[in-house]
Amino acid sequence: MRDRWLALGIAVAVVFVLWRAFYVAPGYETVHYDIVPVLPAEQYNPPILEIWEAMEEQIPFDNRTARLLQFDMRFDANGSLNVIQFCFTADMEGELWAHSAFVLRNGSTYFSSQRIDFSASGPHPLGALTAVDSIPFDEIPYGKRGVNLNIFCHEENRTYDDTYGNIYAALDGTLRPLKFISFATQEVWHTIEIYPIREPVVIMLDGEPQDENRTAIRIDEDPRALVVFPPREIGLAERVVYA
């Protein structure tokens, strides 16, 4: 029965991802690209920079105008890719479009472009993708249910210390524990934040949780969460203290 529910959950996740990939917001022109590239999706080696290269080949966007909107990635408990969702804005034939990529666990990749009426203020996507690509994924603890990975862009001064729990520098192909890192720069910098996938709360017919002793916890308060700083960010930091 457990395997049956697991298979059902995976099927629902795949359907949701494909729906997101092909959903068209009312009133906005959308282009779906017929060629579906299959990128190399190996354990501990997700196809990150390969996504950008494939999108450059297939989508006629203006590289100079590209701005990051979103990058999310999910792994299973074995460190294998489940899905990547990547989106950025960039001009295409003089008009602003949002360009999206959805990568499934077998490497099948779906691209789409949608005309939009807003502009993104984030950095160029390639810097963010390079930051994620620097992570040694074979050193990440994936737990019992896998992890979610998100990349965040920052423009304000910020300090991280041991109250954050697990903070690391991704340097020389390994994760080096940090005790303290602070930023005071006008350049946009990134953090890669990795959170364990928590077991879903089962709600009974009366609306109460099945486990009465289980308490809610904010995902950013989970002591198992990791905050990783790529090599470029270590170079931009005002002060770095290794543990």
C-alpha positions as CSV (number, residue, x, y, z in Angstrom):
1,M,0.0,0.0,0.0
2,R,2.9,2.4,0.8
3,D,4.4,1.8,-2.6
4,R,1.1,2.4,-4.3
5,W,0.7,5.8,-2.5
6,L,4.3,6.7,-3.4
7,A,3.7,5.9,-7.1
8,L,0.4,8.0,-7.0
9,G,2.3,10.9,-5.4
10,I,5.0,10.8,-8.1
11,A,2.3,10.7,-10.8
12,V,0.5,13.7,-9.3
13,A,3.8,15.6,-9.1
14,V,4.6,14.9,-12.8
15,V,1.1,16.0,-13.9
16,F,1.4,19.2,-11.9
17,V,4.8,20.0,-13.4
18,L,3.5,19.4,-17.0
19,W,0.4,21.5,-16.2
20,R,2.7,24.4,-15.0
21,A,4.8,24.0,-18.1
22,F,1.9,24.3,-20.5
23,Y,-0.4,26.5,-18.6
24,V,-1.3,29.7,-20.5
25,A,-2.5,32.7,-18.5
26,P,-5.5,34.3,-20.1
27,G,-4.7,37.1,-22.5
28,Y,-1.0,36.4,-22.7
29,E,0.5,35.0,-25.9
30,T,2.6,31.9,-25.2
31,V,5.0,30.0,-27.4
32,H,5.7,26.2,-26.8
33,Y,8.8,24.8,-28.4
34,D,8.3,21.5,-30.1
35,I,11.8,20.1,-29.7
36,V,12.1,18.4,-26.3
37,P,15.8,18.0,-25.4
38,V,16.9,15.3,-23.0
39,L,19.6,16.6,-20.7
40,P,22.0,14.3,-18.7
41,A,20.3,13.9,-15.3
42,E,22.6,11.8,-13.2
43,Q,22.7,11.2,-9.5
44,Y,24.5,14.1,-7.7
45,N,24.9,15.8,-11.1
46,P,21.8,17.7,-12.2
47,P,21.9,19.4,-15.7
48,I,22.2,23.0,-14.6
49,L,24.4,24.9,-17.1
50,E,23.1,22.5,-19.8
51,I,19.6,24.1,-19.3
52,W,20.9,27.5,-20.2
53,E,22.9,26.2,-23.2
54,A,19.8,24.4,-24.6
55,M,17.6,27.5,-24.1
56,E,20.1,29.7,-25.9
57,E,20.0,27.3,-28.8
58,Q,16.3,27.1,-29.1
59,I,14.9,30.4,-27.9
60,P,15.8,33.7,-29.8
61,F,16.0,35.9,-26.7
62,D,18.3,38.8,-26.2
63,N,21.0,37.5,-23.8
64,R,21.9,41.0,-22.6
65,T,18.4,41.6,-21.2
66,A,18.0,38.3,-19.3
67,R,17.0,38.6,-15.6
68,L,16.4,35.8,-13.2
69,L,12.9,35.2,-11.9
70,Q,13.0,31.7,-10.3
71,F,15.1,28.6,-9.8
72,D,13.8,25.6,-7.8
73,M,15.1,22.1,-7.8
74,R,14.0,19.0,-5.9
75,F,16.0,15.8,-5.2
76,D,14.9,12.4,-3.9
77,A,16.4,10.7,-0.9
78,N,19.1,9.1,-3.1
79,G,20.4,12.4,-4.5
80,S,18.7,12.0,-7.8
81,L,16.9,14.8,-9.6
82,N,13.1,14.9,-9.4
83,V,12.4,18.2,-11.1
84,I,13.9,21.6,-12.0
85,Q,11.8,24.7,-12.5
86,F,13.7,27.7,-14.0
87,C,12.4,31.0,-15.3
88,F,13.8,34.3,-16.4
89,T,12.7,37.3,-18.4
90,A,14.4,38.6,-21.6
91,D,13.5,40.6,-24.6
92,M,12.5,38.7,-27.8
93,E,12.2,40.7,-31.0
94,G,12.1,43.9,-29.0
95,E,9.3,42.8,-26.6
96,L,9.6,41.5,-23.0
97,W,8.9,37.7,-22.5
98,A,9.2,35.3,-19.6
99,H,11.1,32.1,-20.6
100,S,10.6,28.9,-18.6
101,A,12.2,25.4,-18.5
102,F,10.9,22.4,-16.7
103,V,13.2,19.4,-16.4
104,L,11.9,16.0,-15.2
105,R,13.9,13.3,-13.5
106,N,14.7,11.5,-16.8
107,G,16.1,14.7,-18.3
108,S,13.2,15.5,-20.5
109,T,13.1,19.3,-20.8
110,Y,10.1,21.5,-21.8
111,F,10.6,25.1,-22.9
112,S,8.0,27.9,-23.2
113,S,8.0,31.6,-23.6
114,Q,5.1,33.9,-22.5
115,R,4.6,37.6,-23.3
116,I,4.5,39.6,-20.1
117,D,3.8,43.2,-19.1
118,F,6.2,43.5,-16.2
119,S,10.0,43.7,-15.9
120,A,12.2,41.7,-13.5
121,S,14.9,43.4,-11.5
122,G,17.0,40.3,-10.7
123,P,20.6,39.6,-11.9
124,H,21.5,37.7,-15.1
125,P,20.5,34.1,-14.7
126,L,23.9,32.6,-15.7
127,G,25.5,33.8,-12.5
128,A,22.9,32.1,-10.4
129,L,23.2,28.9,-12.4
130,T,26.9,28.9,-12.1
131,A,26.5,29.3,-8.3
132,V,24.3,26.3,-8.1
133,D,26.6,24.3,-10.4
134,S,29.5,24.9,-7.9
135,I,27.8,22.8,-5.2
136,P,29.2,19.3,-4.5
137,F,25.9,17.5,-4.5
138,D,27.4,14.3,-3.3
139,E,28.1,16.0,0.1
140,I,24.5,17.1,0.8
141,P,22.4,15.1,3.4
142,Y,19.2,14.2,1.6
143,G,17.4,12.7,4.5
144,K,14.5,10.3,4.3
145,R,12.4,12.2,1.8
146,G,14.9,14.3,-0.2
147,V,15.4,18.1,-0.3
148,N,14.3,21.2,-2.1
149,L,16.9,23.7,-3.4
150,N,16.1,27.3,-4.0
151,I,18.4,30.2,-5.1
152,F,17.8,33.7,-3.7
153,C,19.3,37.0,-4.8
154,H,20.2,39.7,-2.3
155,E,21.1,43.3,-2.7
156,E,21.1,44.4,1.0
157,N,23.7,44.1,3.7
158,R,23.3,40.9,5.7
159,T,25.2,38.9,8.3
160,Y,25.0,35.1,8.9
161,D,26.3,33.5,12.1
162,D,26.0,30.3,14.0
163,T,22.3,31.1,14.8
164,Y,21.5,30.1,11.2
165,G,22.7,26.5,12.0
166,N,24.3,25.0,8.9
167,I,26.1,27.6,6.8
168,Y,28.8,26.5,4.3
169,A,31.1,27.8,1.6
170,A,31.3,25.8,-1.6
171,L,35.0,25.9,-2.4
172,D,37.3,23.6,-4.2
173,G,34.6,20.9,-4.8
174,T,33.7,20.6,-1.1
175,L,31.5,22.2,1.5
176,R,33.5,24.1,4.2
177,P,31.6,24.9,7.4
178,L,31.3,28.6,8.2
179,K,31.1,30.3,11.6
180,F,30.4,33.8,10.3
181,I,29.9,35.6,7.0
182,S,28.8,39.2,6.3
183,F,28.0,41.2,3.1
184,A,28.3,44.9,2.5
185,T,28.4,45.3,-1.3
186,Q,26.4,47.0,-4.0
187,E,26.6,43.9,-6.2
188,V,23.8,41.3,-6.2
189,W,24.9,38.2,-4.4
190,H,23.3,34.8,-4.1
191,T,22.5,32.2,-1.4
192,I,21.6,28.6,-2.2
193,E,19.2,27.3,0.4
194,I,18.5,23.6,0.8
195,Y,15.6,22.4,2.9
196,P,14.6,18.8,3.7
197,I,11.2,17.7,2.4
198,R,9.0,17.2,5.4
199,E,6.5,14.4,5.8
200,P,3.1,15.7,5.0
201,V,0.6,16.2,7.9
202,V,-2.3,13.8,7.6
203,I,-5.6,15.6,8.5
204,M,-8.4,13.5,9.8
205,L,-12.1,13.9,8.9
206,D,-12.7,16.1,11.9
207,G,-10.0,18.5,10.7
208,E,-7.4,17.6,13.3
209,P,-3.9,16.2,12.5
210,Q,-3.5,12.5,12.8
211,D,-0.4,13.0,15.1
212,E,-1.5,15.3,17.9
213,N,2.0,15.6,19.2
214,R,3.4,17.0,16.0
215,T,3.9,20.8,16.0
216,A,4.3,23.1,13.1
217,I,7.7,24.4,12.2
218,R,8.7,27.1,9.7
219,I,10.8,25.7,6.9
220,D,13.5,28.3,7.6
221,E,13.7,27.3,11.2
222,D,14.5,23.6,10.4
223,P,17.9,22.9,11.9
224,R,18.6,20.5,9.0
225,A,18.4,23.3,6.4
226,L,21.6,24.4,4.7
227,V,22.7,27.8,3.5
228,V,25.5,27.6,0.9
229,F,27.6,30.4,-0.4
230,P,29.3,29.9,-3.8
231,P,32.9,30.9,-4.6
232,R,31.9,34.2,-6.1
233,E,29.9,35.1,-3.0
234,I,32.8,34.2,-0.7
235,G,34.9,36.6,-2.7
236,L,32.3,39.4,-2.4
237,A,31.8,38.9,1.4
238,E,33.1,41.6,3.7
239,R,34.2,39.1,6.3
240,V,34.4,35.3,6.4
241,V,35.2,33.1,9.4
242,Y,35.5,29.4,8.9
243,A,34.4,27.0,11.6
